[in-house]
Amino acid sequence: MRSVKVFLMGALLIASSVAWAQKVGLLMDSYVIERWRTDQTLFTEKIQSLGGKVLVEVPHGNPDEQVKLGKKLLASGIDVLVIVPTDAQKAIAIVEAAKAANIPVLSYDRLIPTKDVSLYISYDGTKVGRLQAQYAKDKVPAGNYMLINGPKSDNNSIMFRNGQMDVIQSEIKSGKINVIADFILDDWSELEAIMKVEEFLSNNSVRPDVIIAANDALATGALQVLPRDLAAKIVITGQDAERMALRNIVAGQQSMTVYKPIKPLAYQAAEAAMKLAKKQPVGATKMKYGDIEVNAILLDPIVVDKTNYKDTIVKDGHLSMSEINN
Ligand code: GAL
């Protein structure tokens, strides 16, 4: 009899904790770029360890679908909504709907530019751009630069570009740096990068000394069409520490990547999301952006190249030596 009672009490306890578990909506963008599955896995893992439950929706890169799915999540009884916006401007509609429903919103990795976002958590995007351009400028202070950036619909692209310009704007003005091409893609698409660089190489005789590619997918695209001996001579930047990028870095084809460890971002976002869900305060600083101000947590990105990848990426377990070498 006693054991039945204990069992019933236990079951009741589990049932009530499930019923009371914070419900966290996670609205992704797409899985085209390698990192995002890891973001989702680590975020979910942390929320669960804190006693919460995650409901995920993925619009696969379609911004209008993202708005629909965001509203669907808001209607499903969530306590907080975490968004990786596909299109920064369009995602404002989701934040407005959340505000009307009194549900806090966490803007994950990419900023949704409205003051109604409860928290923005990301690596410092302007710094990412600065690190890329500084790396290139240190190696090639004067020469032909090709710029390949992601879509303007992702606010990070704007931040990356601002950071790059902080570093090379005056050399562009003085003529030391000659921008031979400035590609702003419609998507973070390797294929689009391949097409742009291929078209450029076949229509022009001038060759780049530097390619500032805003992320690894774009660098990988450029490398598909650049002759190997040219790639080995020039500086090519990237971002995300993707497996292919690390292989290319070790092979002397890509020069560097900006490493943004995913675990600290995903875990801190999960901790903050749980606090927002419980209406508790989140430790953040104020970030001014244009004419808005948001609560932000900004993490510090790391430059990785051939000289330090073992002490950073491999040491952290982001990629193993066998993943890089095989
Ligand atoms: C950016 C993100 C980068 C990269 C890119 C493509 O917003 O900060 O790490 O992954 O999107 O998904």
Residues whose N, C-alpha, C, O or C-beta is under 5 A from the ligand:
A	BS01	GAL	I33 D109 R110 D154 N156 W188 N215 D240
